[in-house]
Amino acid sequence: MVYTTREPAIRKPDFFILGAPKAATTALAEWLSAHPQIYFSPRKEPHYFNTDGIAGTARLADYERLFAEADDRHVAVGEGSTHYLYSATAVPRILEYQPDARFIVSVRNPLEMAPALHDECLRQGWETVRRFERAWRLQDARRRGQSVPTPACGDPDRLLYGPYARLGEQLERLYQRVGSDQVKVILVDDLRRDPGAVYRAVLEFLNVGDDGRTAFPTLNSAPHTRSVLLSQLIRRTSMLRDALWRPGDWGLAAAIRRINTRARDRAALDEAMRAELCDYFADDVDRLGRLLNRDLSAWLDQPSGE
């Protein structure tokens, strides 16, 4: 008699932090990954399901390998790729793969989010234009594929700070695909006021118990990039890492990035730029407020910044 052994089935992720970028998703992922009943992808942003930009993990086998260590101890298994919310392809592909998927969406005042996203693109070596106002004015050209740094930024969409921060449109599209019971929306405003309450609400959404966490450190607060050229060099090493499918960051690249980054308060938008952003985002903030049944009009009245 021949005995064969069967490989244990890979646990598919059942929850996804869709985004938005620069909306405290890194902190949330860190907190959830430490919960004993939650298994979180060791590569925080696999970007497997968004085939329309932000290249990431390409093969299903490589993607599922990220969850190979999930077992019966884990009530919830998840990942967080912050560009899934912006992507038109990610959610349909996730639902095809995992029909019962649950989605966490973190939203933020777009007058804060757009400049923060620009800072992050500088830090990651995707952007080369230091001044947010100038980068904002380049968006139309970049839609046409012009003024896009290459090869470090192979996807011009990531430099479209306005469309990326129109979260009302993106959440509305998500609700057209799934019921509200499959979606948990959190606001960065609430996370700042009472992170414990927001965290426990997320745990309840994921059907896991409270682990008693009381410390909620802030991550990724207003990074300032010292050298754009150095950021581009780091980006090229990351592209090599992705080509070789290394799920973590290389120690040298991480060390250089720390040296090349310092925390500081983000400069306030000047009056004219702020008025332009208010005009651009006004309808979308209203849409988001209606979707969430919350008055978000103060976002367009209060000074922006970290």
C-alpha positions in Angstrom: 0.0 0.0 0.0 1.3 3.4 -0.9 0.7 6.2 1.5 0.7 9.8 0.3 0.8 12.9 2.3 -1.3 15.9 1.4 0.0 19.4 1.7 -2.0 21.4 4.2 -4.3 23.9 2.5 -3.1 27.4 2.4 -5.3 29.8 4.4 -6.6 32.4 2.1 -6.8 36.0 3.4 -10.3 36.9 4.5 -9.8 40.6 5.2 -8.1 43.3 3.3 -7.1 46.8 4.3 -7.8 48.6 1.0 -6.4 52.0 1.8 -6.2 54.8 1.7 -2.5 55.6 1.5 -1.3 58.0 4.1 -4.4 57.3 6.3 -2.8 55.4 9.2 -3.0 52.0 7.6 0.6 51.2 8.5 -0.1 51.7 12.2 -3.3 49.7 12.0 -1.5 46.9 10.2 1.2 46.8 12.9 -1.4 46.7 15.7 -3.4 43.9 14.0 -0.3 41.8 13.2 0.5 41.6 16.9 -2.9 40.2 17.8 -2.6 36.5 18.6 -5.8 35.6 16.7 -4.9 37.5 13.6 -2.4 36.5 10.9 -1.2 39.4 8.8 0.9 39.2 5.7 4.6 39.7 6.5 4.7 41.8 3.4 2.3 44.6 4.3 1.5 45.6 0.7 1.6 42.7 -1.6 -0.4 44.5 -4.3 -1.4 41.3 -6.0 -4.9 42.1 -7.0 -4.5 45.5 -8.6 -3.5 44.7 -12.2 -4.0 48.3 -13.3 -1.0 49.8 -11.5 1.5 49.6 -8.6 3.2 46.4 -9.6 3.7 44.0 -6.7 3.5 40.3 -6.2 2.9 38.8 -9.6 2.3 35.1 -9.1 -0.6 33.5 -7.1 1.8 31.0 -5.6 4.1 33.7 -4.3 1.1 35.6 -3.0 -0.3 32.6 -1.1 3.1 31.8 0.3 2.8 35.0 2.4 0.0 33.2 4.4 1.7 29.8 4.7 2.2 30.1 8.4 -1.5 31.0 9.2 -3.1 28.1 11.2 -6.0 27.3 13.4 -5.0 29.8 16.0 -5.8 32.6 13.6 -9.5 33.6 13.4 -8.7 36.2 10.8 -6.1 36.3 8.0 -5.4 39.5 6.2 -3.2 41.9 4.2 -3.1 45.6 3.5 -2.4 47.0 0.1 -3.3 50.7 0.2 -3.7 51.2 -3.6 -6.5 48.6 -3.8 -9.1 51.3 -3.0 -8.0 53.4 -5.9 -7.6 50.5 -8.3 -10.6 49.6 -10.6 -9.5 45.9 -10.8 -8.5 45.0 -7.2 -11.9 44.6 -5.5 -13.5 42.5 -8.3 -10.5 40.2 -8.4 -10.5 39.9 -4.6 -14.2 38.9 -4.6 -13.5 36.3 -7.3 -10.7 34.9 -5.1 -12.5 35.3 -1.8 -16.3 36.0 -2.1 -16.7 36.5 1.6 -13.9 39.0 1.9 -14.2 41.8 4.5 -12.7 45.2 3.7 -11.3 47.9 6.0 -11.0 51.4 4.6 -9.3 54.3 6.4 -10.2 57.8 5.2 -8.6 61.1 5.8 -9.1 64.8 5.1 -7.9 65.1 1.4 -6.3 68.5 2.2 -4.0 66.5 4.5 -3.8 63.4 2.5 -2.7 64.8 -0.9 0.4 66.6 0.5 1.2 63.6 2.7 1.0 61.3 -0.4 3.4 63.7 -2.2 5.9 63.5 0.7 5.7 59.7 0.6 6.3 59.6 -3.1 9.4 61.7 -2.6 10.6 59.4 0.2 10.0 56.3 -1.9 11.9 57.7 -4.9 8.8 57.9 -7.2 8.6 61.7 -7.2 11.4 64.2 -8.0 9.5 67.5 -7.7 10.0 68.7 -4.1 7.3 71.4 -4.0 3.8 70.0 -3.6 2.2 72.9 -5.5 4.4 72.3 -8.5 3.8 68.6 -8.5 0.0 69.3 -8.2 0.2 71.4 -11.4 2.0 68.6 -13.3 -0.9 66.2 -12.9 -2.4 66.8 -16.3 0.9 66.3 -18.0 1.6 63.2 -16.0 -1.8 61.7 -17.1 -0.4 62.0 -20.6 2.8 60.2 -19.5 4.9 63.4 -19.5 7.2 64.6 -16.7 7.1 61.2 -15.1 10.4 60.1 -13.4 11.6 56.8 -14.9 12.3 54.0 -14.4 11.7 54.4 -10.6 8.0 55.4 -11.2 6.7 53.1 -13.8 3.1 53.9 -13.0 2.2 57.6 -13.5 -1.1 57.2 -11.6 0.7 57.1 -8.3 1.6 60.8 -8.9 -2.0 61.9 -9.4 -2.5 63.3 -5.9 -5.9 64.7 -6.6 -7.6 61.5 -7.9 -6.0 59.4 -5.2 -7.4 61.6 -2.5 -11.0 61.6 -3.9 -12.0 58.9 -1.4 -15.7 59.5 -1.7 -15.7 58.3 -5.3 -13.6 55.3 -4.4 -15.7 54.3 -1.4 -18.9 54.7 -3.5 -17.4 52.3 -6.1 -16.7 49.8 -3.3 -20.3 50.0 -2.0 -21.5 49.2 -5.5 -19.7 45.9 -5.3 -20.3 44.8 -1.7 -22.7 45.3 1.1 -22.0 47.7 3.9 -21.8 44.7 6.3 -18.6 43.7 4.5 -16.9 47.1 4.9 -15.5 48.8 8.0 -14.7 52.5 7.4 -12.5 54.3 10.0 -11.6 58.0 10.0 -8.2 59.2 10.8 -9.9 62.0 12.9 -11.4 59.3 15.2 -8.1 57.4 15.3 -6.4 60.5 16.6 -9.0 61.1 19.2 -9.5 57.6 20.5 -7.3 55.0 18.9 -8.3 52.3 21.4 -12.0 52.6 20.5 -11.3 52.5 16.8 -9.0 49.5 17.3 -11.6 47.6 19.3 -14.3 48.3 16.7 -12.0 46.8 14.0 -11.5 43.7 16.2 -15.2 43.3 16.6 -15.7 43.6 12.8 -13.1 40.8 12.3 -14.8 38.7 15.0 -11.7 38.5 17.2 -11.5 39.2 20.9 -9.9 42.2 22.5 -6.2 41.5 23.3 -6.0 44.3 25.8 -3.8 46.5 23.8 -3.3 49.9 25.4 -0.4 51.4 23.4 -1.1 52.9 20.0 2.1 54.4 18.7 1.9 56.7 15.7 3.9 55.6 12.6 5.0 57.4 9.5 4.4 60.9 10.8 5.4 63.6 8.3 8.6 62.2 6.9 10.9 64.8 5.2 13.2 63.5 2.5 16.8 64.9 2.7 17.9 63.8 -0.8 15.7 63.0 -3.7 18.6 61.4 -5.6 19.3 59.1 -2.7 15.6 58.2 -2.6 15.7 57.2 -6.2 18.8 55.0 -5.5 16.9 53.2 -2.7 14.0 52.8 -5.1 16.1 51.0 -7.6 17.3 48.5 -4.9 13.7 47.9 -4.0 12.9 47.2 -7.7 15.6 44.6 -7.7 14.3 43.1 -4.4 10.8 42.8 -6.0 12.3 41.2 -9.1 13.9 38.6 -6.9 10.8 38.2 -4.8 12.2 39.2 -1.4 9.1 39.9 0.8 11.0 42.0 3.3 13.1 45.2 3.0 16.8 44.8 2.6 18.7 46.0 5.7 20.9 48.3 3.7 18.0 50.0 1.9 16.1 50.4 5.2 19.2 51.9 6.9 19.8 54.4 4.1 16.1 55.3 4.1 16.2 56.1 7.8 19.3 58.3 7.3 17.6 60.0 4.4 14.4 60.7 6.3 13.7 63.0 9.2 10.4 63.9 10.9 9.2 67.4 10.9 5.9 69.3 10.8 4.5 69.7 7.3 4.4 73.3 6.1 0.9 74.7 5.9 -0.6 75.2 2.5 -0.6 78.8 1.4 -4.0 80.5 1.1 -4.3 80.2 -2.7 -3.3 76.6 -2.8 -5.6 75.7 0.1 -8.5 77.4 -1.7 -7.8 75.5 -4.9 -7.8 72.2 -3.1 -11.0 73.1 -1.2 -12.7 73.8 -4.6 -11.3 70.5 -6.1 -12.4 68.3 -3.2 -15.6 69.9 -2.1 -18.0 67.7 -4.0 -16.1 64.5 -3.0 -16.0 65.4 0.7 -19.7 65.9 0.5 -20.1 62.5 -1.2 -18.0 60.8 1.4 -20.0 62.5 4.2 -23.3 61.3 2.8 -21.9 57.7 2.4 -20.8 57.7 6.0 -23.7 59.8 7.3 -21.3 62.2 8.9 -20.8 65.9 8.5 -17.2 66.3 7.1 -17.6 70.0 6.1 -15.1 71.0 8.8 -12.4 69.3 6.7 -12.6 72.2 4.3 -12.7 74.9 7.0 -9.9 73.8 9.4 -6.2 74.4 8.8 -4.6 71.3 7.3 -1.4 69.6 8.3 -0.1 66.7 10.5 
